[in-house]
């Protein structure tokens, strides 16, 4: 009597395993059977949506950035250096020395020393200049300020202005 074994049902893309009389232990490596891959998932699981990043302080409009962030940060840093009390104002007016219109941060120390950080446009990335004046004198020199920086940040503006004022020996125990 001859018995017929039914052929196993397989995917048409995957060939049915054949029994050639060699077990996996005696089969040469060159004739090893490929591993059977499980069917692919129907749809990949979507990753949860990333939370939107809050905007950087520097992305605020210029008219909000300067009075709300830059001026308080400058005042805090000057106080931390042990510098004299400073009055900081944000205003539109003529740039010291040259008189062209600009937006500026004007700082006045208790002893009468003054500085102006001028922005040529209402953008923190615009060209900037700085002017300094001793008590009883007018500013006589306008210097470029942060001209090589590609990205302008609050921390960069504050630190470089503090370095410039400290270089004048206007802060702390200089």
MOVEN-V178324 format. One record per residue. N is the residue number from 1. RES is the residue in one small letter. SS is DSSP state (~ for helix, > for strand, _ for the rest). PSI is psi in radians with two decimals (999 if undefined). Layout:
n:N res:RES ss:SS psi:PSI
n:N res:RES ss:SS psi:PSI
This chain:
n:1 res:x ss:_ psi:2.38
n:2 res:x ss:_ psi:2.25
n:3 res:x ss:_ psi:2.38
n:4 res:x ss:_ psi:2.29
n:5 res:x ss:_ psi:2.37
n:6 res:x ss:_ psi:2.51
n:7 res:x ss:_ psi:2.37
n:8 res:x ss:_ psi:2.54
n:9 res:x ss:_ psi:2.19
n:10 res:x ss:_ psi:2.86
n:11 res:x ss:_ psi:2.47
n:12 res:x ss:_ psi:-0.41
n:13 res:x ss:_ psi:-0.39
n:14 res:x ss:_ psi:2.09
n:15 res:x ss:_ psi:2.55
n:16 res:x ss:_ psi:2.45
n:17 res:x ss:_ psi:2.50
n:18 res:x ss:_ psi:2.46
n:19 res:x ss:_ psi:1.90
n:20 res:x ss:_ psi:0.22
n:21 res:x ss:_ psi:-0.11
n:22 res:x ss:_ psi:2.26
n:23 res:x ss:_ psi:2.92
n:24 res:x ss:_ psi:-0.40
n:25 res:x ss:_ psi:-0.52
n:26 res:x ss:_ psi:-0.12
n:27 res:x ss:_ psi:2.33
n:28 res:x ss:_ psi:2.66
n:29 res:x ss:~ psi:-0.57
n:30 res:x ss:~ psi:-0.31
n:31 res:x ss:~ psi:0.26
n:32 res:x ss:_ psi:2.50
n:33 res:x ss:_ psi:2.48
n:34 res:x ss:_ psi:2.59
n:35 res:x ss:_ psi:2.51
n:36 res:x ss:_ psi:2.19
n:37 res:x ss:_ psi:2.39
n:38 res:x ss:_ psi:2.68
n:39 res:x ss:_ psi:2.57
n:40 res:x ss:_ psi:2.60
n:41 res:x ss:_ psi:2.65
n:42 res:x ss:_ psi:-0.81
n:43 res:x ss:_ psi:2.41
n:44 res:x ss:_ psi:2.59
n:45 res:x ss:_ psi:2.23
n:46 res:x ss:_ psi:2.36
n:47 res:x ss:_ psi:2.59
n:48 res:x ss:_ psi:2.54
n:49 res:x ss:_ psi:2.34
n:50 res:x ss:_ psi:2.48
n:51 res:x ss:_ psi:2.40
n:52 res:x ss:_ psi:2.40
n:53 res:x ss:_ psi:2.35
n:54 res:x ss:_ psi:2.58
n:55 res:x ss:_ psi:2.57
n:56 res:x ss:_ psi:2.63
n:57 res:x ss:~ psi:-0.59
n:58 res:x ss:~ psi:-0.24
n:59 res:x ss:~ psi:-0.07
n:60 res:x ss:_ psi:2.71
n:61 res:x ss:_ psi:2.53
n:62 res:x ss:~ psi:-0.77
n:63 res:x ss:~ psi:-0.31
n:64 res:x ss:~ psi:-0.65
n:65 res:x ss:~ psi:-0.87
n:66 res:x ss:~ psi:-0.97
n:67 res:x ss:~ psi:-0.54
n:68 res:x ss:~ psi:-0.47
n:69 res:x ss:~ psi:-0.87
n:70 res:x ss:~ psi:-0.85
n:71 res:x ss:~ psi:-0.83
n:72 res:x ss:~ psi:-0.64
n:73 res:x ss:~ psi:-0.70
n:74 res:x ss:~ psi:-0.81
n:75 res:x ss:~ psi:-0.74
n:76 res:x ss:~ psi:-0.74
n:77 res:x ss:~ psi:-0.70
n:78 res:x ss:~ psi:-0.73
n:79 res:x ss:~ psi:-0.69
n:80 res:x ss:~ psi:-0.56
n:81 res:x ss:~ psi:-0.25
n:82 res:x ss:_ psi:0.33
n:83 res:x ss:_ psi:2.92
n:84 res:x ss:_ psi:2.84
n:85 res:x ss:_ psi:2.49
n:86 res:x ss:> psi:2.47
n:87 res:x ss:> psi:2.14
n:88 res:x ss:> psi:2.34
n:89 res:x ss:> psi:2.59
n:90 res:x ss:> psi:2.10
n:91 res:x ss:> psi:2.87
n:92 res:x ss:> psi:2.43
n:93 res:x ss:> psi:-3.05
n:94 res:x ss:> psi:2.38
n:95 res:x ss:_ psi:2.36
n:96 res:x ss:_ psi:2.63
n:97 res:x ss:_ psi:-0.94
n:98 res:x ss:_ psi:-0.41
n:99 res:x ss:_ psi:0.05
n:100 res:x ss:_ psi:2.60
n:101 res:x ss:> psi:2.50
n:102 res:x ss:> psi:2.95
n:103 res:x ss:> psi:2.40
n:104 res:x ss:> psi:2.66
n:105 res:x ss:> psi:2.12
n:106 res:x ss:> psi:2.21
n:107 res:x ss:> psi:2.32
n:108 res:x ss:> psi:2.10
n:109 res:x ss:> psi:2.78
n:110 res:x ss:_ psi:-0.59
n:111 res:x ss:_ psi:-0.08
n:112 res:x ss:_ psi:-0.09
n:113 res:x ss:_ psi:2.51
n:114 res:x ss:> psi:2.65
n:115 res:x ss:> psi:2.70
n:116 res:x ss:> psi:2.20
n:117 res:x ss:> psi:1.91
n:118 res:x ss:> psi:2.40
n:119 res:x ss:> psi:2.21
n:120 res:x ss:_ psi:-0.29
n:121 res:x ss:_ psi:2.87
n:122 res:x ss:_ psi:1.19
n:123 res:x ss:_ psi:2.29
n:124 res:x ss:_ psi:-0.29
n:125 res:x ss:_ psi:-0.03
n:126 res:x ss:_ psi:3.00
n:127 res:x ss:_ psi:2.43
n:128 res:x ss:> psi:2.59
n:129 res:x ss:> psi:2.81
n:130 res:x ss:> psi:2.49
n:131 res:x ss:> psi:2.57
n:132 res:x ss:> psi:2.59
n:133 res:x ss:> psi:2.35
n:134 res:x ss:_ psi:2.87
n:135 res:x ss:_ psi:2.35
n:136 res:x ss:_ psi:-0.01
n:137 res:x ss:_ psi:2.80
n:138 res:x ss:_ psi:2.73
n:139 res:x ss:_ psi:2.37
n:140 res:x ss:_ psi:-0.09
n:141 res:x ss:_ psi:2.30
n:142 res:x ss:> psi:2.11
n:143 res:x ss:> psi:2.53
n:144 res:x ss:> psi:2.58
n:145 res:x ss:> psi:2.19
n:146 res:x ss:_ psi:0.97
n:147 res:x ss:_ psi:-0.33
n:148 res:x ss:_ psi:0.05
n:149 res:x ss:_ psi:2.33
n:150 res:x ss:_ psi:-0.66
n:151 res:x ss:_ psi:2.20
n:152 res:x ss:_ psi:2.28
n:153 res:x ss:_ psi:2.86
n:154 res:x ss:~ psi:-0.83
n:155 res:x ss:~ psi:-0.69
n:156 res:x ss:~ psi:-0.80
n:157 res:x ss:~ psi:-0.83
n:158 res:x ss:~ psi:-0.84
n:159 res:x ss:~ psi:-0.72
n:160 res:x ss:~ psi:-0.61
n:161 res:x ss:~ psi:-0.70
n:162 res:x ss:~ psi:-0.71
n:163 res:x ss:~ psi:-0.71
n:164 res:x ss:~ psi:-0.77
n:165 res:x ss:~ psi:-0.66
n:166 res:x ss:~ psi:-0.59
n:167 res:x ss:~ psi:-0.49
n:168 res:x ss:_ psi:-0.13
n:169 res:x ss:_ psi:0.63
n:170 res:x ss:_ psi:-0.16
n:171 res:x ss:_ psi:2.63
n:172 res:x ss:_ psi:-2.64
n:173 res:x ss:_ psi:0.65
n:174 res:x ss:_ psi:999
